[in-house]
Amino acid sequence: MSDVKAGHLPRDLTLYLLARFVLVGVIAWALTLAGVPLLVALVIGLVVGLPLGLLLFRPLNARVTAGLAKRNEKRARARAELRAQLRGDAAGQSE
């Protein structure tokens, strides 16, 4: 999954969140059509829709996870380089 570009993370994350919220909304809408009160339908939509979204949107979830891992790796590398520079290590200095 190293082919994920870092620039796509905000787009993928936004799409994933919107898709999961739409799924919850669709479930709640279907339940209100069946005569369930709106608040109860929303709670049931959350309880059913969020785990169901993990299964239905698995490829999008994998892209978001890979993008977050890549970003965290870059941040950890930059943090380690900064700590090495603050300690005065020669390996941390890029001159």
Short mmCIF file of the C-alpha atoms (twelve columns), coordinates in Angstrom:
data_MODEL
# 
_entry.id   MODEL 
# 
loop_
_atom_site.group_PDB 
_atom_site.id 
_atom_site.type_symbol 
_atom_site.label_atom_id 
_atom_site.label_alt_id 
_atom_site.label_comp_id 
_atom_site.label_asym_id 
_atom_site.label_seq_id 
_atom_site.Cartn_x 
_atom_site.Cartn_y 
_atom_site.Cartn_z 
_atom_site.pdbx_PDB_model_num 
ATOM 1  C CA . MET A 1  0.000   0.000  0.000  1 
ATOM 2  C CA . SER A 2  2.971   2.295  -0.390 1 
ATOM 3  C CA . ASP A 3  1.552   3.620  -3.672 1 
ATOM 4  C CA . VAL A 4  -0.801  5.950  -1.780 1 
ATOM 5  C CA . LYS A 5  0.108   9.580  -2.354 1 
ATOM 6  C CA . ALA A 6  0.140   11.829 0.670  1 
ATOM 7  C CA . GLY A 7  -1.858  14.498 -1.182 1 
ATOM 8  C CA . HIS A 8  -4.867  12.201 -1.436 1 
ATOM 9  C CA . LEU A 9  -5.306  11.730 2.305  1 
ATOM 10 C CA . PRO A 10 -7.635  14.717 2.894  1 
ATOM 11 C CA . ARG A 11 -9.798  13.725 -0.077 1 
ATOM 12 C CA . ASP A 12 -9.943  10.049 0.921  1 
ATOM 13 C CA . LEU A 13 -10.686 10.880 4.550  1 
ATOM 14 C CA . THR A 14 -13.475 13.280 3.544  1 
ATOM 15 C CA . LEU A 15 -15.007 10.729 1.172  1 
ATOM 16 C CA . TYR A 16 -14.841 8.020  3.823  1 
ATOM 17 C CA . LEU A 17 -16.499 10.165 6.490  1 
ATOM 18 C CA . LEU A 18 -19.204 11.355 4.093  1 
ATOM 19 C CA . ALA A 19 -19.894 7.811  2.915  1 
ATOM 20 C CA . ARG A 20 -20.327 6.583  6.479  1 
ATOM 21 C CA . PHE A 21 -22.613 9.493  7.413  1 
ATOM 22 C CA . VAL A 22 -24.691 8.930  4.263  1 
ATOM 23 C CA . LEU A 23 -25.032 5.261  5.190  1 
ATOM 24 C CA . VAL A 24 -26.276 6.199  8.667  1 
ATOM 25 C CA . GLY A 25 -28.702 8.672  7.075  1 
ATOM 26 C CA . VAL A 26 -30.039 6.114  4.621  1 
ATOM 27 C CA . ILE A 27 -30.624 3.576  7.374  1 
ATOM 28 C CA . ALA A 28 -32.355 6.204  9.540  1 
ATOM 29 C CA . TRP A 29 -34.457 7.380  6.579  1 
ATOM 30 C CA . ALA A 30 -35.549 3.805  5.800  1 
ATOM 31 C CA . LEU A 31 -36.509 3.254  9.422  1 
ATOM 32 C CA . THR A 32 -38.548 6.481  9.558  1 
ATOM 33 C CA . LEU A 33 -40.430 5.333  6.464  1 
ATOM 34 C CA . ALA A 34 -41.237 2.151  8.389  1 
ATOM 35 C CA . GLY A 35 -42.783 4.229  11.186 1 
ATOM 36 C CA . VAL A 36 -39.891 4.364  13.660 1 
ATOM 37 C CA . PRO A 37 -39.522 7.739  15.440 1 
ATOM 38 C CA . LEU A 38 -36.705 9.901  14.083 1 
ATOM 39 C CA . LEU A 39 -34.503 9.919  17.187 1 
ATOM 40 C CA . VAL A 40 -34.756 6.159  17.588 1 
ATOM 41 C CA . ALA A 41 -34.068 5.713  13.865 1 
ATOM 42 C CA . LEU A 42 -30.928 7.847  14.136 1 
ATOM 43 C CA . VAL A 43 -29.643 5.853  17.101 1 
ATOM 44 C CA . ILE A 44 -30.312 2.572  15.322 1 
ATOM 45 C CA . GLY A 45 -28.704 4.022  12.182 1 
ATOM 46 C CA . LEU A 46 -25.549 4.831  14.154 1 
ATOM 47 C CA . VAL A 47 -25.414 1.450  15.858 1 
ATOM 48 C CA . VAL A 48 -25.984 -0.470 12.631 1 
ATOM 49 C CA . GLY A 49 -24.436 1.898  10.084 1 
ATOM 50 C CA . LEU A 50 -21.022 2.515  11.571 1 
ATOM 51 C CA . PRO A 51 -19.944 -1.146 11.754 1 
ATOM 52 C CA . LEU A 52 -21.610 -1.816 8.411  1 
ATOM 53 C CA . GLY A 53 -19.612 1.043  6.915  1 
ATOM 54 C CA . LEU A 54 -16.393 -0.706 7.916  1 
ATOM 55 C CA . LEU A 55 -17.411 -3.645 5.760  1 
ATOM 56 C CA . LEU A 56 -18.958 -1.778 2.838  1 
ATOM 57 C CA . PHE A 57 -16.225 0.839  2.481  1 
ATOM 58 C CA . ARG A 58 -13.227 -1.419 3.131  1 
ATOM 59 C CA . PRO A 59 -11.146 -0.247 0.111  1 
ATOM 60 C CA . LEU A 60 -11.625 3.397  1.070  1 
ATOM 61 C CA . ASN A 61 -10.803 2.563  4.686  1 
ATOM 62 C CA . ALA A 62 -7.581  0.865  3.538  1 
ATOM 63 C CA . ARG A 63 -6.561  3.960  1.553  1 
ATOM 64 C CA . VAL A 64 -7.208  6.237  4.534  1 
ATOM 65 C CA . THR A 65 -5.285  3.931  6.858  1 
ATOM 66 C CA . ALA A 66 -2.333  3.748  4.457  1 
ATOM 67 C CA . GLY A 67 -2.302  7.520  4.054  1 
ATOM 68 C CA . LEU A 68 -2.345  8.064  7.813  1 
ATOM 69 C CA . ALA A 69 0.462   5.540  8.295  1 
ATOM 70 C CA . LYS A 70 2.571   7.269  5.646  1 
ATOM 71 C CA . ARG A 71 1.970   10.678 7.241  1 
ATOM 72 C CA . ASN A 72 2.831   9.348  10.700 1 
ATOM 73 C CA . GLU A 73 6.009   7.781  9.325  1 
ATOM 74 C CA . LYS A 74 7.112   11.112 7.862  1 
ATOM 75 C CA . ARG A 75 6.343   12.915 11.117 1 
ATOM 76 C CA . ALA A 76 8.261   10.337 13.176 1 
ATOM 77 C CA . ARG A 77 11.253  10.635 10.842 1 
ATOM 78 C CA . ALA A 78 11.200  14.436 11.082 1 
ATOM 79 C CA . ARG A 79 10.872  14.264 14.870 1 
ATOM 80 C CA . ALA A 80 13.813  11.855 15.133 1 
ATOM 81 C CA . GLU A 81 15.921  14.122 12.921 1 
ATOM 82 C CA . LEU A 82 15.055  17.145 15.058 1 
ATOM 83 C CA . ARG A 83 15.932  15.301 18.266 1 
ATOM 84 C CA . ALA A 84 19.257  14.221 16.760 1 
ATOM 85 C CA . GLN A 85 19.997  17.815 15.774 1 
ATOM 86 C CA . LEU A 86 19.155  19.042 19.272 1 
ATOM 87 C CA . ARG A 87 21.479  16.442 20.778 1 
ATOM 88 C CA . GLY A 88 24.213  17.530 18.348 1 
ATOM 89 C CA . ASP A 89 24.536  14.161 16.616 1 
ATOM 90 C CA . ALA A 90 26.340  14.268 13.280 1 
ATOM 91 C CA . ALA A 91 23.757  11.905 11.742 1 
ATOM 92 C CA . GLY A 92 20.977  14.394 12.364 1 
ATOM 93 C CA . GLN A 93 22.729  17.267 10.619 1 
ATOM 94 C CA . SER A 94 22.059  17.406 6.898  1 
ATOM 95 C CA . GLU A 95 24.855  19.711 5.721  1 
# 
